[in-house]
Amino acid sequence: MARHLWLVGMMGSGKSSAGRLVAERLEIGFVDSDDVVASRLGCSIAEYWRDHGEAAFRDAESACIAELADGPERVIATGGGVILRHSNVVGMRGSGVVIWLQAGVDTLAERVGNSNRRPLLRDEEPANKLRALLDERSDAYREAAHATIATDGLLLDTVATRIEELWNAF
């Protein structure tokens, strides 16, 4: 099986930005699983979520994760809720290194703002919803990850360097 570098964490934790930079440095491919899912669905995640619900989206996400796990070596930034399904965690851990990019609520809220692209933030004050999601998901992120990087206050270059160091250690 291929050796992947999976980046997990909340929306706004830096998975895509850091992932692109790390992939460039390692000279391997990069993919954002949310982009793959949206492409396959033929609409935005927000639209699909609204029309079909969270469970249907999670099914599509899980199918994507399974396919990516079997694909060529690359850096993969995942959707924030990917760790909610045990099968996703098993697939990611079985095909590579999983790193949790952890960030506090204030950092996440500053980074995501009031994005309409994020269905979970539509009906509530973003900081309140992010706090609730982080409380709900932190244990799952911790259990899924081989390693954690706290990204609060770090420059993108520093986060990428730490990811590379962890990648090289595995």
C-alpha positions, 0 to 999 in steps of 0.5 A, a space after each residue: 500500500 502507498 505511504 501517504 501523509 494525511 492531514 486531519 483537523 478542524 476547518 481553518 487548521 491549515 491542512 490545505 495550505 500546509 499540505 500544498 507546501 509540504 507536497 511541493 517540498 517533498 515533490 509528491 502530489 497533493 490532494 484536498 479530499 473535499 475538492 475530490 468529493 465536490 468534483 465527484 458530486 458535481 456541486 459544492 459540499 454546502 449544496 450537497 449537504 443542504 440537499 441530501 444531508 450530512 449522512 449522504 455527504 459522509 458516505 461520499 467522503 468515506 468512499 473518497 477516503 478509501 479510494 485515496 488510501 489505495 492511490 499513489 503516494 501523496 499529501 492528503 488534506 482531509 475534511 474536518 469531520 473525516 475522523 467521525 467514521 472509524 473506517 476512515 481512520 482505519 484506512 488513513 492509518 493503514 496507508 500512511 502517517 496521520 497528523 492532527 493540525 490542532 488549533 484553538 477556537 480563536 485561531 480557527 474563527 479568525 481563519 474561517 471567518 463567516 464562510 458560506 462554503 462551510 455548512 456547519 457554520 451557517 446557522 450559528 455564530 462561528 466561534 460558538 460552533 467551532 468550540 462545540 465541534 472542537 469539544 466533540 471531535 478532539 478525542 477522535 482527532 487525538 486517537 486518529 493521529 500518529 502525531 499532533 502539531 499545535 498551529 496557533 501562532 505558527 507561520 505556515 513555513 514552520 508548520 510545514 517544516 514540522 510536518 516534514 520532520 514528522 513525516 521523515 521520522 515515520 
